[in-house]
Amino acid sequence: MIPSLQEASGLVVSEAMACGKPVIGSKVGGILDQIVDGYNGFLVRPRNSIEIAEKILWLIDHPKKLKSMGINGKKNRGRKI
């Protein structure tokens, strides 16, 4: 989870994707260039803790999708799809 209010390059996003993890990140800066909402993670509005919690719970409830999103991120990290 990357709840940044500003982010230049989003290195943490790339690192998480390299580990095969889906990423939940704020719709700011470089994060927007890396996360494709619903494909390799989720984008949420900055400062919206409820939306972050909903996405975390959704991933817990959908383990197959969690795994496929992680695989998608690992294959395509750092490249906008």
MIDOSE-1310 file (N, C-alpha, C; in nm, 2 decimals, decimal comma, always signed):
residues 81
mips	+0,08/-0,12/+0,00/+0,00/+0,00/+0,00/+0,09/+0,12/+0,00; +0,06/+0,21/-0,09/+0,14/+0,34/-0,10/+0,04/+0,45/-0,09; +0,01/+0,50/+0,03/-0,09/+0,61/+0,05/-0,02/+0,75/+0,04; +0,07/+0,77/-0,06/+0,14/+0,89/-0,07/+0,05/+1,01/-0,11
lqea	+0,08/+1,13/-0,07/+0,02/+1,25/-0,12/+0,09/+1,31/-0,24; +0,22/+1,27/-0,25/+0,29/+1,31/-0,37/+0,40/+1,20/-0,39; +0,43/+1,17/-0,51/+0,53/+1,07/-0,54/+0,59/+1,09/-0,68; +0,72/+1,10/-0,68/+0,79/+1,13/-0,81/+0,80/+1,01/-0,90
sglv	+0,87/+0,91/-0,86/+0,89/+0,80/-0,94/+0,82/+0,67/-0,90; +0,79/+0,66/-0,77/+0,72/+0,54/-0,73/+0,80/+0,41/-0,72; +0,93/+0,43/-0,67/+1,02/+0,31/-0,66/+0,96/+0,20/-0,57; +0,89/+0,23/-0,47/+0,83/+0,13/-0,38/+0,73/+0,05/-0,46
vsea	+0,66/+0,11/-0,55/+0,56/+0,04/-0,64/+0,64/-0,06/-0,72; +0,75/-0,02/-0,78/+0,83/-0,12/-0,86/+0,88/-0,23/-0,78; +0,93/-0,20/-0,66/+0,98/-0,31/-0,58/+0,87/-0,41/-0,54; +0,76/-0,36/-0,50/+0,65/-0,45/-0,47/+0,61/-0,54/-0,58
macg	+0,60/-0,48/-0,70/+0,56/-0,55/-0,82/+0,67/-0,66/-0,86; +0,80/-0,62/-0,83/+0,90/-0,72/-0,86/+0,89/-0,84/-0,77; +0,83/-0,82/-0,66/+0,80/-0,93/-0,56/+0,67/-1,00/-0,59; +0,60/-0,96/-0,69/+0,48/-1,03/-0,73/+0,36/-0,99/-0,64
kpvi	+0,36/-0,87/-0,59/+0,25/-0,82/-0,50/+0,17/-0,72/-0,57; +0,03/-0,73/-0,57/-0,05/-0,62/-0,62/-0,03/-0,50/-0,53; -0,04/-0,38/-0,58/-0,02/-0,26/-0,51/-0,14/-0,17/-0,50; -0,17/-0,12/-0,38/-0,28/-0,02/-0,36/-0,21/+0,11/-0,35
gskv	-0,23/+0,20/-0,44/-0,16/+0,33/-0,43/-0,25/+0,45/-0,46; -0,21/+0,56/-0,41/-0,29/+0,69/-0,43/-0,27/+0,73/-0,57; -0,38/+0,80/-0,62/-0,38/+0,86/-0,75/-0,30/+0,99/-0,76; -0,16/+0,97/-0,75/-0,07/+1,09/-0,75/+0,06/+1,05/-0,82
ggil	+0,12/+1,15/-0,88/+0,25/+1,14/-0,94/+0,28/+1,01/-1,02; +0,40/+0,96/-0,99/+0,45/+0,84/-1,06/+0,37/+0,71/-1,04; +0,30/+0,71/-0,93/+0,21/+0,59/-0,90/+0,11/+0,57/-1,02; +0,06/+0,68/-1,07/-0,04/+0,67/-1,18/+0,03/+0,61/-1,30
dqiv	+0,16/+0,62/-1,32/+0,23/+0,56/-1,43/+0,25/+0,41/-1,42; +0,23/+0,36/-1,30/+0,27/+0,22/-1,28/+0,15/+0,12/-1,25; +0,05/+0,17/-1,18/-0,06/+0,09/-1,14/-0,17/+0,11/-1,24; -0,21/-0,01/-1,30/-0,33/-0,01/-1,38/-0,44/-0,06/-1,29
dgyn	-0,54/+0,02/-1,26/-0,64/-0,01/-1,16/-0,72/-0,14/-1,20; -0,71/-0,24/-1,11/-0,78/-0,37/-1,13/-0,69/-0,47/-1,21; -0,58/-0,43/-1,26/-0,49/-0,52/-1,34/-0,37/-0,57/-1,25; -0,30/-0,47/-1,20/-0,18/-0,50/-1,12/-0,19/-0,44/-0,98
gflv	-0,31/-0,39/-0,94/-0,33/-0,32/-0,81/-0,45/-0,24/-0,82; -0,46/-0,14/-0,73/-0,57/-0,05/-0,72/-0,52/+0,09/-0,70; -0,59/+0,18/-0,76/-0,57/+0,32/-0,74/-0,68/+0,38/-0,65; -0,64/+0,46/-0,55/-0,74/+0,51/-0,46/-0,72/+0,66/-0,45
rprn	-0,82/+0,74/-0,41/-0,81/+0,88/-0,39/-0,72/+0,91/-0,27; -0,63/+1,01/-0,28/-0,55/+1,04/-0,16/-0,63/+1,07/-0,04; -0,58/+1,03/+0,08/-0,64/+1,06/+0,21/-0,78/+0,99/+0,22; -0,80/+0,88/+0,15/-0,93/+0,81/+0,16/-0,90/+0,68/+0,23
siei	-0,90/+0,67/+0,36/-0,87/+0,55/+0,43/-0,98/+0,44/+0,42; -1,10/+0,49/+0,40/-1,21/+0,39/+0,38/-1,19/+0,32/+0,25; -1,15/+0,39/+0,14/-1,13/+0,32/+0,01/-1,01/+0,23/+0,02; -0,91/+0,27/+0,09/-0,79/+0,18/+0,11/-0,83/+0,05/+0,18
aeki	-0,91/+0,06/+0,29/-0,95/-0,05/+0,36/-1,04/-0,14/+0,28; -1,13/-0,09/+0,19/-1,22/-0,16/+0,11/-1,13/-0,25/+0,01; -1,03/-0,19/-0,05/-0,95/-0,26/-0,14/-0,87/-0,37/-0,08; -0,82/-0,35/+0,04/-0,75/-0,45/+0,12/-0,84/-0,57/+0,15
lwli	-0,96/-0,54/+0,19/-1,06/-0,64/+0,22/-1,10/-0,72/+0,10; -1,11/-0,65/-0,02/-1,14/-0,71/-0,14/-1,04/-0,81/-0,18; -0,91/-0,77/-0,17/-0,80/-0,86/-0,20/-0,80/-0,98/-0,11; -0,83/-0,97/+0,01/-0,83/-1,08/+0,11/-0,95/-1,18/+0,07
dhpk	-1,06/-1,12/+0,02/-1,17/-1,20/-0,01/-1,16/-1,27/-0,15; -1,06/-1,22/-0,23/-1,04/-1,27/-0,37/-0,90/-1,32/-0,39; -0,86/-1,43/-0,32/-0,72/-1,47/-0,33/-0,67/-1,50/-0,47; -0,76/-1,56/-0,56/-0,71/-1,59/-0,69/-0,68/-1,46/-0,77
klks	-0,77/-1,36/-0,75/-0,74/-1,23/-0,82/-0,62/-1,16/-0,76; -0,60/-1,17/-0,63/-0,48/-1,12/-0,57/-0,35/-1,18/-0,64; -0,35/-1,31/-0,65/-0,24/-1,38/-0,71/-0,22/-1,33/-0,86; -0,33/-1,33/-0,94/-0,32/-1,29/-1,08/-0,27/-1,14/-1,09
mgin	-0,32/-1,06/-1,00/-0,27/-0,92/-1,01/-0,13/-0,91/-0,98; -0,08/-0,99/-0,88/+0,06/-0,99/-0,85/+0,15/-1,04/-0,97; +0,10/-1,14/-1,04/+0,17/-1,19/-1,15/+0,17/-1,08/-1,26; +0,06/-1,02/-1,29/+0,05/-0,91/-1,39/+0,15/-0,80/-1,36
gkkn	+0,16/-0,76/-1,23/+0,26/-0,66/-1,19/+0,40/-0,70/-1,21; +0,43/-0,83/-1,18/+0,57/-0,88/-1,20/+0,61/-0,88/-1,34; +0,52/-0,92/-1,43/+0,54/-0,92/-1,57/+0,56/-0,79/-1,64; +0,49/-0,69/-1,59/+0,48/-0,56/-1,65/+0,52/-0,44/-1,57
rgrk	+0,59/-0,47/-1,46/+0,63/-0,36/-1,37/+0,70/-0,24/-1,44; +0,65/-0,12/-1,40/+0,71/+0,00/-1,45/+0,66/+0,04/-1,59; +0,58/-0,05/-1,65/+0,53/-0,01/-1,79/+0,38/+0,00/-1,78; +0,33/+0,11/-1,83/+0,19/+0,13/-1,84/+0,13/+0,04/-1,95
i	+0,02/-0,03/-1,91/-0,05/-0,12/-2,00/-0,15/-0,05/-2,08
